[in-house]
Amino acid sequence: MTPTVSVRLGDIADYIRGITFKPTDVVPAHSPGSVVCMTTKNVQESLDETKLTAVSPRFVKREEQYLQHGDLLVSSANSWNLVGKVTFVSALPYTATAGGFISILRTRPDRADPRYVYSWLASEQTQRQARACSRQTTNIANLDRMRFLNLRIPLPSLPEQRRIAAILDKVDAVRRKRQQTLDLADQFLRSAFLDMFGDPVTNPKGWPTLRLGELIEEGPTNGLYRPSSDYGSGTPIVRIDSYSGGDVVSLAGLRRVRLDEADVAKYGLCENDVLVNRVNAPSHLGKTAIVPALPEPIVFESNMMRLRVARSSSDPFFLVTLLNGPALKRQILRRARDAVNQSSINQDDVRSLTVMVPPLKLQSAYRELAGRVARLRGNSDGASAEVRSLYGALTKRAFGGDSPRGT
């Protein structure tokens, strides 16, 4: 095997800063006489061309600032978790440049293959190094150009780089297709909801509406508070980071807290209970989840409420879907009380929310459909996790000095 040397990123690639302009200089993409300008929102796993903006070419001061096939766009000014994010630029059917919050990394063709460098830079281990090269200000992190260009990249021969990049591209293509399958499942479920019930904002099917309090059998009840010293063993407890997208993410991963039997009985959860976040940043305030079947007694923390729905009038799964949708989110934000870095709602706010109430049979049919989609997703999630794990292992081997084998 050809020995692999380690070189500075700056020895094999040029770092070109994006152009600067004012917001008032922006014009619609593809306007006559304009040049498309990529911004941080375009820097995704693959180049996102769905929302393009443009400016006059007079802002492009140097020819090198025009994008070329094989360029890498690097987010050089962003929130700390996104600074250093990278995307690959394929051949574009229009003239484009890069905005001031991103930079162009252009590999030198006699030294490095751009797909190889992209795979290295996009790998989890290199992304951590890139973030460490940033300078944090109040709300933004700026990539330090010199520290970034001093990162060390393993550099085998050009043919070996191309071979490694081709293997990683194949695995990454499978990973992306798996993700597309999951995205399509989500889109299908959203379309099915609108087809069955209509838009909850306008209620075009004319379903009856009620205050949420009229559908609640018990609650809302705030959860319990315990100091950090009580955590470590005992009863599992659901916290605000324990659920997402309407589901409790992982019961096995819940933290545990020491409680007496009375507290476990008072704050214990049951299958089909609904949890509503009552204190959080506005973007997450009111996020809601349904409690699954539980393997053991589990309680819930003080920054959320528990409510139990009268099953004779509403399906809790349907209700959680409504509460996590934009129509109820707007109602929640109108009732929110804002503090320095967070907002809150109380029990009366939750009871006062107005919800549409389709026939219970239709609600149950939607829950059954969502369950079938979830089972399909579960199978796809497992396969996707395997592909992600394989891709991660291959990148570690490739950029840790042990080239992956493939055909």
C-alpha positions as CSV (number, residue, x, y, z in Angstrom):
1,M,0.0,0.0,0.0
2,T,1.3,3.5,-0.9
3,P,2.4,5.4,2.2
4,T,0.0,8.2,3.2
5,V,1.5,11.5,4.2
6,S,-0.1,14.2,6.3
7,V,-0.2,17.7,5.0
8,R,-1.7,21.1,5.8
9,L,-5.0,21.7,4.3
10,G,-3.6,25.0,3.1
11,D,-0.9,23.2,1.1
12,I,-3.5,21.5,-1.2
13,A,-6.3,24.0,-1.3
14,D,-7.0,27.8,-1.6
15,Y,-9.3,29.6,0.8
16,I,-11.3,32.3,-1.0
17,R,-13.6,34.6,1.0
18,G,-17.1,35.3,-0.2
19,I,-18.4,38.7,-1.4
20,T,-20.0,41.3,0.8
21,F,-23.1,43.4,0.1
22,K,-26.1,44.9,1.9
23,P,-29.5,43.2,2.2
24,T,-30.9,46.0,0.0
25,D,-28.6,44.8,-2.8
26,V,-30.2,41.4,-3.1
27,V,-32.4,40.8,-6.2
28,P,-34.4,37.7,-7.2
29,A,-32.3,34.8,-8.6
30,H,-31.8,34.7,-12.3
31,S,-32.7,38.4,-12.7
32,P,-31.3,39.9,-15.9
33,G,-27.6,40.8,-15.4
34,S,-27.4,39.2,-11.9
35,V,-25.2,36.5,-10.4
36,V,-26.6,33.9,-8.0
37,C,-25.1,34.2,-4.5
38,M,-24.9,31.2,-2.3
39,T,-25.5,31.8,1.4
40,T,-25.4,29.7,4.6
41,K,-28.9,28.3,3.9
42,N,-27.6,26.7,0.7
43,V,-24.8,24.9,2.6
44,Q,-26.5,21.6,3.4
45,E,-25.5,18.0,3.0
46,S,-25.8,18.6,-0.7
47,L,-26.0,22.1,-2.2
48,D,-29.6,23.3,-1.6
49,E,-30.7,25.2,-4.7
50,T,-34.4,25.6,-3.7
51,K,-34.0,29.2,-2.4
52,L,-31.5,31.2,-4.4
53,T,-30.8,34.9,-4.2
54,A,-28.7,37.0,-6.5
55,V,-26.8,40.3,-6.6
56,S,-25.2,42.5,-9.3
57,P,-21.8,41.1,-10.6
58,R,-20.2,44.4,-9.5
59,F,-19.9,42.9,-6.0
60,V,-17.7,40.2,-7.4
61,K,-14.3,41.8,-7.1
62,R,-12.1,38.9,-8.3
63,E,-12.5,36.3,-10.9
64,E,-11.7,33.5,-8.4
65,Q,-14.8,34.4,-6.4
66,Y,-17.0,32.8,-9.1
67,L,-17.9,29.2,-8.3
68,Q,-16.3,26.3,-10.2
69,H,-17.2,22.6,-10.4
70,G,-15.4,20.9,-7.5
71,D,-15.4,23.9,-5.2
72,L,-16.3,23.3,-1.5
73,L,-18.5,25.8,0.2
74,V,-17.6,26.2,3.9
75,S,-19.8,27.9,6.5
76,S,-17.3,30.3,8.0
77,A,-19.6,32.5,10.1
78,N,-22.5,30.7,11.8
79,S,-23.8,29.3,15.1
80,W,-21.1,27.2,16.8
81,N,-22.7,23.9,15.9
82,L,-22.9,24.8,12.2
83,V,-19.6,26.7,11.6
84,G,-17.3,24.6,9.3
85,K,-20.3,22.8,7.7
86,V,-19.4,22.0,4.1
87,T,-21.1,21.2,0.8
88,F,-19.8,20.2,-2.6
89,V,-20.4,22.3,-5.7
90,S,-21.1,20.3,-8.9
91,A,-21.4,21.9,-12.3
92,L,-24.0,24.7,-12.2
93,P,-26.2,25.8,-15.1
94,Y,-25.8,29.4,-14.0
95,T,-23.1,31.8,-12.9
96,A,-22.7,31.9,-9.1
97,T,-20.6,33.2,-6.3
98,A,-20.5,32.9,-2.5
99,G,-21.8,35.4,0.2
100,G,-19.8,36.8,3.0
101,F,-20.7,34.2,5.7
102,I,-19.3,31.3,3.6
103,S,-15.9,30.8,2.0
104,I,-14.8,28.8,-1.1
105,L,-12.2,26.0,-0.6
106,R,-10.7,25.2,-4.0
107,T,-8.4,22.2,-4.2
108,R,-5.3,22.2,-6.3
109,P,-5.9,19.6,-9.0
110,D,-2.3,18.4,-9.1
111,R,-2.3,17.6,-5.3
112,A,-5.8,16.6,-4.3
113,D,-9.1,15.2,-5.5
114,P,-12.0,17.5,-4.5
115,R,-14.4,14.6,-3.6
116,Y,-11.7,13.2,-1.3
117,V,-11.2,16.5,0.4
118,Y,-14.9,17.0,0.7
119,S,-15.4,13.5,2.3
120,W,-12.5,14.2,4.7
121,L,-13.9,17.7,5.7
122,A,-17.5,16.5,6.0
123,S,-16.5,13.6,8.3
124,E,-17.5,13.8,11.9
125,Q,-14.0,13.9,13.3
126,T,-12.9,16.7,10.9
127,Q,-16.1,18.7,11.6
128,R,-15.2,18.7,15.3
129,Q,-11.7,20.0,14.5
130,A,-13.2,22.7,12.2
131,R,-15.5,23.9,15.0
132,A,-12.5,24.0,17.3
133,C,-10.9,26.4,14.8
134,S,-13.6,29.0,15.3
135,R,-13.7,32.1,17.5
136,Q,-16.9,32.5,19.5
137,T,-18.7,35.9,19.8
138,T,-22.0,36.6,21.4
139,N,-24.3,34.8,19.0
140,I,-22.0,33.6,16.2
141,A,-18.8,31.7,15.6
142,N,-16.2,32.8,13.0
143,L,-13.9,30.3,11.4
144,D,-10.3,31.2,12.0
145,R,-8.8,31.0,8.4
146,M,-5.2,30.2,9.5
147,R,-6.1,27.6,12.1
148,F,-8.5,26.0,9.6
149,L,-5.9,25.9,6.8
150,N,-3.4,24.4,9.3
151,L,-5.6,21.3,9.8
152,R,-3.7,18.1,8.8
153,I,-5.2,16.0,6.1
154,P,-4.0,12.5,5.2
155,L,-3.0,12.6,1.6
156,P,-2.3,9.4,-0.4
157,S,-1.6,9.4,-4.1
158,L,-4.2,11.0,-6.4
159,P,-5.4,7.6,-7.7
160,E,-5.8,6.3,-4.2
161,Q,-7.7,9.5,-3.2
162,R,-10.1,8.9,-6.1
163,R,-10.5,5.3,-5.2
164,I,-11.4,6.2,-1.6
165,A,-13.7,9.0,-2.6
166,A,-15.5,6.6,-5.0
167,I,-16.1,4.1,-2.2
168,L,-17.4,6.7,0.2
169,D,-19.6,8.2,-2.5
170,K,-21.3,4.9,-3.1
171,V,-22.0,4.3,0.5
172,D,-23.1,7.9,1.0
173,A,-25.5,7.6,-2.0
174,V,-27.2,4.6,-0.3
175,R,-27.4,6.6,3.0
176,R,-29.1,9.5,1.2
177,K,-31.6,7.2,-0.5
178,R,-32.5,5.7,2.9
179,Q,-33.0,9.2,4.2
180,Q,-35.2,10.1,1.2
181,T,-37.4,7.1,2.0
182,L,-37.9,8.4,5.6
183,D,-38.6,11.9,4.3
184,L,-41.2,10.5,1.9
185,A,-42.9,8.6,4.7
186,D,-43.2,11.8,6.7
187,Q,-44.6,13.7,3.6
188,F,-47.1,10.9,3.0
189,L,-48.4,11.1,6.6
190,R,-48.7,14.9,6.4
191,S,-50.6,14.6,3.1
192,A,-52.9,11.9,4.6
193,F,-53.7,14.1,7.6
194,L,-54.7,17.0,5.4
195,D,-56.8,14.7,3.1
196,M,-58.6,13.2,6.1
197,F,-59.1,16.3,8.2
198,G,-58.2,19.4,6.2
199,D,-56.0,22.3,7.4
200,P,-56.6,22.8,11.2
201,V,-56.1,26.6,10.6
202,T,-59.1,27.0,8.3
203,N,-61.0,23.8,9.2
204,P,-62.4,23.5,5.6
205,K,-64.4,20.4,6.5
206,G,-66.3,22.2,9.2
207,W,-65.5,19.9,12.1
208,P,-66.8,20.9,15.5
209,T,-64.4,22.8,17.7
210,L,-64.0,22.6,21.5
211,R,-61.8,24.0,24.2
212,L,-59.1,21.4,25.0
213,G,-60.2,21.5,28.6
214,E,-63.5,19.9,27.5
215,L,-61.6,16.9,26.2
216,I,-59.4,16.4,29.2
217,E,-60.4,13.7,31.7
218,E,-57.6,14.5,34.2
219,G,-55.1,17.4,34.4
220,P,-53.2,19.3,33.2
221,T,-50.8,18.5,36.1
222,N,-47.3,20.0,36.5
223,G,-44.4,17.5,37.0
224,L,-42.1,17.2,39.9
225,Y,-38.9,19.0,40.7
226,R,-35.9,17.4,42.3
227,P,-32.4,18.9,42.8
228,S,-29.5,17.5,40.7
229,S,-28.2,15.7,43.8
230,D,-31.2,13.3,43.8
231,Y,-30.4,12.1,40.2
232,G,-28.4,9.0,39.4
233,S,-30.5,6.1,40.5
234,G,-34.1,5.2,41.2
235,T,-37.2,5.9,39.0
236,P,-36.8,6.9,35.3
237,I,-37.9,10.5,34.7
238,V,-39.0,12.1,31.4
239,R,-37.3,15.5,30.8
240,I,-37.8,18.0,27.9
241,D,-34.9,16.5,26.0
242,S,-36.5,13.0,26.3
243,Y,-39.1,13.5,23.5
244,S,-39.3,14.8,20.0
245,G,-41.7,14.8,17.1
246,G,-44.5,13.6,19.4
247,D,-42.6,10.5,20.7
248,V,-40.6,9.8,23.8
249,V,-37.3,9.1,22.2
250,S,-35.8,6.3,24.3
251,L,-37.2,4.9,27.5
252,A,-34.0,3.0,28.1
253,G,-31.9,6.2,28.0
254,L,-34.0,8.2,30.6
255,R,-32.2,9.6,33.7
256,R,-33.2,8.2,37.1
257,V,-34.1,10.1,40.2
258,R,-34.6,8.9,43.8
259,L,-38.2,9.2,44.9
260,D,-40.6,7.8,47.5
261,E,-43.6,5.7,46.6
262,A,-46.0,8.7,47.1
263,D,-44.2,10.8,44.5
264,V,-44.1,7.9,42.1
265,A,-47.8,7.4,42.4
266,K,-48.6,11.1,42.1
267,Y,-46.3,11.9,39.1
268,G,-46.4,8.5,37.5
269,L,-47.2,8.2,33.8
270,C,-49.6,5.8,32.0
271,E,-49.7,4.7,28.4
272,N,-51.5,7.3,26.2
273,D,-50.9,10.2,28.7
274,V,-50.1,13.5,26.9
275,L,-47.0,15.5,27.9
276,V,-46.9,19.3,27.1
277,N,-43.8,21.3,27.6
278,R,-44.7,24.4,29.6
279,V,-41.3,26.2,29.9
280,N,-38.8,26.6,27.0
281,A,-37.5,28.8,24.3
282,P,-40.5,30.0,22.1
283,S,-39.5,27.7,19.3
284,H,-40.0,24.6,21.5
285,L,-42.7,25.8,23.9
286,G,-45.7,23.5,23.9
287,K,-44.0,20.6,22.2
288,T,-46.0,17.6,23.0
289,A,-45.6,13.8,23.1
290,I,-47.7,10.7,23.8
291,V,-46.6,8.2,26.4
292,P,-46.0,4.7,25.0
293,A,-46.4,1.4,26.9
294,L,-44.1,1.5,29.9
295,P,-41.8,-1.3,31.1
296,E,-41.7,0.1,34.6
297,P,-43.0,3.1,36.6
298,I,-41.9,6.4,35.1
299,V,-42.4,10.0,36.2
300,F,-42.2,13.4,34.5
301,E,-40.3,16.6,35.3
302,S,-41.6,20.0,36.4
303,N,-41.1,21.9,33.2
304,M,-43.9,19.9,31.5
305,M,-47.6,19.1,32.2
306,R,-49.4,15.8,32.0
307,L,-53.0,15.4,30.8
308,R,-55.2,12.5,30.2
309,V,-57.7,12.7,27.4
310,A,-61.3,11.4,27.6
311,R,-61.0,8.5,25.2
312,S,-64.8,8.7,24.4
313,S,-64.3,12.0,22.6
314,S,-60.8,12.2,21.3
315,D,-57.8,10.0,20.5
316,P,-54.7,11.2,22.3
317,F,-52.5,10.4,19.3
318,F,-54.6,12.6,17.1
319,L,-54.6,15.3,19.8
320,V,-50.7,15.2,20.0
321,T,-50.6,15.6,16.2
322,L,-52.7,18.7,16.4
323,L,-50.8,20.2,19.3
324,N,-47.5,19.7,17.4
325,G,-48.9,21.4,14.3
326,P,-48.6,25.1,13.3
327,A,-52.3,26.0,14.1
328,L,-52.0,25.0,17.8
329,K,-48.4,26.3,18.0
330,R,-49.7,29.8,17.0
331,Q,-52.4,29.6,19.8
332,I,-49.7,28.6,22.3
333,L,-47.4,31.4,21.4
334,R,-50.3,34.0,21.7
335,R,-50.8,32.8,25.3
336,A,-47.1,32.6,26.2
337,R,-45.4,34.8,28.8
338,D,-41.9,35.8,27.8
339,A,-38.9,36.0,30.1
340,V,-35.2,36.7,29.3
341,N,-34.4,33.5,27.5
342,Q,-37.6,31.4,27.7
343,S,-41.3,31.5,27.5
344,S,-44.0,29.7,29.5
345,I,-47.6,28.7,29.5
346,N,-49.8,27.6,32.4
347,Q,-52.6,25.0,32.9
348,D,-55.3,27.4,32.1
349,D,-53.6,28.3,28.8
350,V,-53.6,24.7,27.8
351,R,-57.2,24.2,28.8
352,S,-58.2,27.2,26.7
353,L,-56.7,26.0,23.4
354,T,-59.3,25.5,20.7
355,V,-59.1,22.2,18.8
356,M,-61.2,20.7,16.0
357,V,-62.9,17.4,16.9
358,P,-63.5,15.1,13.9
359,P,-65.4,11.9,14.5
360,L,-63.5,9.6,16.8
361,K,-63.6,6.8,14.3
362,L,-61.7,9.0,11.8
363,Q,-59.2,9.9,14.4
364,S,-58.6,6.3,15.3
365,A,-58.2,5.5,11.5
366,Y,-55.5,8.1,11.3
367,R,-53.7,6.6,14.3
368,E,-53.8,3.2,12.7
369,L,-52.4,4.6,9.5
370,A,-49.6,6.4,11.4
371,G,-48.8,3.2,13.2
372,R,-48.3,1.4,10.0
373,V,-46.0,4.2,8.7
374,A,-44.1,4.1,11.9
375,R,-43.5,0.4,11.6
376,L,-42.2,0.9,8.1
377,R,-40.1,3.8,9.3
378,G,-38.7,1.6,12.1
379,N,-37.4,-0.9,9.5
380,S,-36.0,1.9,7.4
381,D,-34.4,3.5,10.4
382,G,-32.6,0.3,11.3
383,A,-31.2,0.0,7.8
384,S,-30.3,3.7,7.7
385,A,-28.5,3.4,11.1
386,E,-26.5,0.5,9.7
387,V,-25.5,2.5,6.6
388,R,-24.6,5.5,8.7
389,S,-22.5,3.3,10.9
390,L,-20.7,1.8,7.9
391,Y,-20.1,5.2,6.4
392,G,-18.7,6.5,9.7
393,A,-16.4,3.4,10.0
394,L,-15.1,3.8,6.5
395,T,-14.3,7.5,7.0
396,K,-12.4,6.7,10.2
397,R,-10.4,4.1,8.3
398,A,-9.8,6.3,5.3
399,F,-8.7,9.3,7.2
400,G,-7.1,7.5,10.0
401,G,-4.5,6.1,7.7
402,D,-6.1,2.8,6.9
403,S,-7.7,3.0,3.4
404,P,-11.1,1.2,3.0
405,R,-11.2,-1.7,0.6
406,G,-13.8,-1.9,-2.1
407,T,-14.4,-2.6,-5.8
